Amino acid sequence: MDTTSCFHGDADFCPECGSVLPLPGLEDKVTCQRCAFAIDVHEFEVHVIKSSVVFNSLESSSAAMETEEEVEKGPVIDRKCSRCGHEGMVYHTRQMRSADEGQTVFYTCTHCRYQEKEDS
């Protein structure tokens, strides 16, 4: 098996055929599963892998960006608000519990913005 290549590239890819190389294991060589190119496992010791997780801020999330106009969007039904007594509420549904159970319906009063929920 040839351990040298005329191409130079990312260490995660075979320099001969471009396939993703398997992770180094206990063997002395990493062998490409497609073309059988082999490279010494010690070639991977110099590579540093860094990762990070970036969380979105709450202000930029879609739930925080709802404005008063967006609350009023959606179908209006004839339902009496339990707080102000106004007739007419906007609703939307979400699957909050497991998939084999019913969805949750959220109602918002178009007059006072009071919210109610109902598990169906």
ZIFEN-V412114 format. One record per residue. RES is the residue in three letters. SS is DSSP state (A for helix, B for strand, O for the rest). PSI is psi in whole degrees, -180 to 180 (* if undefined). Layout:
res=RES ss=SS psi=PSI
res=RES ss=SS psi=PSI
//
This chain:
res=MET ss=O psi=138
res=ASP ss=O psi=133
res=THR ss=O psi=8
res=THR ss=O psi=154
res=SER ss=O psi=154
res=CYS ss=O psi=-5
res=PHE ss=O psi=152
res=HIS ss=O psi=135
res=GLY ss=O psi=-163
res=ASP ss=O psi=140
res=ALA ss=O psi=-17
res=ASP ss=O psi=-9
res=PHE ss=B psi=147
res=CYS ss=O psi=128
res=PRO ss=O psi=-13
res=GLU ss=O psi=-49
res=CYS ss=O psi=-12
res=GLY ss=O psi=2
res=SER ss=O psi=156
res=VAL ss=B psi=128
res=LEU ss=O psi=147
res=PRO ss=O psi=159
res=LEU ss=O psi=144
res=PRO ss=O psi=139
res=GLY ss=O psi=-144
res=LEU ss=O psi=-16
res=GLU ss=O psi=163
res=ASP ss=O psi=-16
res=LYS ss=B psi=151
res=VAL ss=B psi=124
res=THR ss=B psi=131
res=CYS ss=O psi=132
res=GLN ss=O psi=-14
res=ARG ss=O psi=-48
res=CYS ss=O psi=0
res=ALA ss=O psi=16
res=PHE ss=O psi=136
res=ALA ss=B psi=142
res=ILE ss=B psi=144
res=ASP ss=B psi=136
res=VAL ss=A psi=-25
res=HIS ss=A psi=-15
res=GLU ss=A psi=-23
res=PHE ss=A psi=-10
res=GLU ss=O psi=-26
res=VAL ss=O psi=-11
res=HIS ss=O psi=130
res=VAL ss=O psi=130
res=ILE ss=O psi=123
res=LYS ss=O psi=144
res=SER ss=O psi=156
res=SER ss=O psi=157
res=VAL ss=O psi=127
res=VAL ss=O psi=121
res=PHE ss=O psi=140
res=ASN ss=O psi=145
res=SER ss=O psi=154
res=LEU ss=A psi=-33
res=GLU ss=A psi=-30
res=SER ss=A psi=-1
res=SER ss=O psi=157
res=SER ss=O psi=-30
res=ALA ss=O psi=-36
res=ALA ss=O psi=-18
res=MET ss=O psi=2
res=GLU ss=O psi=129
res=THR ss=O psi=174
res=GLU ss=A psi=-32
res=GLU ss=A psi=-37
res=GLU ss=A psi=-29
res=VAL ss=A psi=-35
res=GLU ss=A psi=-11
res=LYS ss=O psi=146
res=GLY ss=O psi=176
res=PRO ss=O psi=136
res=VAL ss=B psi=131
res=ILE ss=B psi=164
res=ASP ss=B psi=89
res=ARG ss=B psi=133
res=LYS ss=B psi=130
res=CYS ss=O psi=130
res=SER ss=O psi=-13
res=ARG ss=O psi=-55
res=CYS ss=O psi=-12
res=GLY ss=O psi=2
res=HIS ss=O psi=140
res=GLU ss=B psi=120
res=GLY ss=B psi=112
res=MET ss=B psi=146
res=VAL ss=B psi=145
res=TYR ss=B psi=157
res=HIS ss=B psi=158
res=THR ss=B psi=153
res=ARG ss=B psi=149
res=GLN ss=O psi=97
res=MET ss=O psi=-28
res=ARG ss=O psi=-171
res=SER ss=O psi=161
res=ALA ss=O psi=-24
res=ASP ss=O psi=3
res=GLU ss=O psi=166
res=GLY ss=O psi=169
res=GLN ss=O psi=166
res=THR ss=B psi=133
res=VAL ss=B psi=127
res=PHE ss=B psi=127
res=TYR ss=B psi=138
res=THR ss=B psi=127
res=CYS ss=B psi=132
res=THR ss=O psi=-12
res=HIS ss=O psi=-53
res=CYS ss=O psi=-1
res=ARG ss=O psi=15
res=TYR ss=O psi=139
res=GLN ss=B psi=138
res=GLU ss=B psi=156
res=LYS ss=B psi=153
res=GLU ss=B psi=124
res=ASP ss=B psi=127
res=SER ss=O psi=*
//
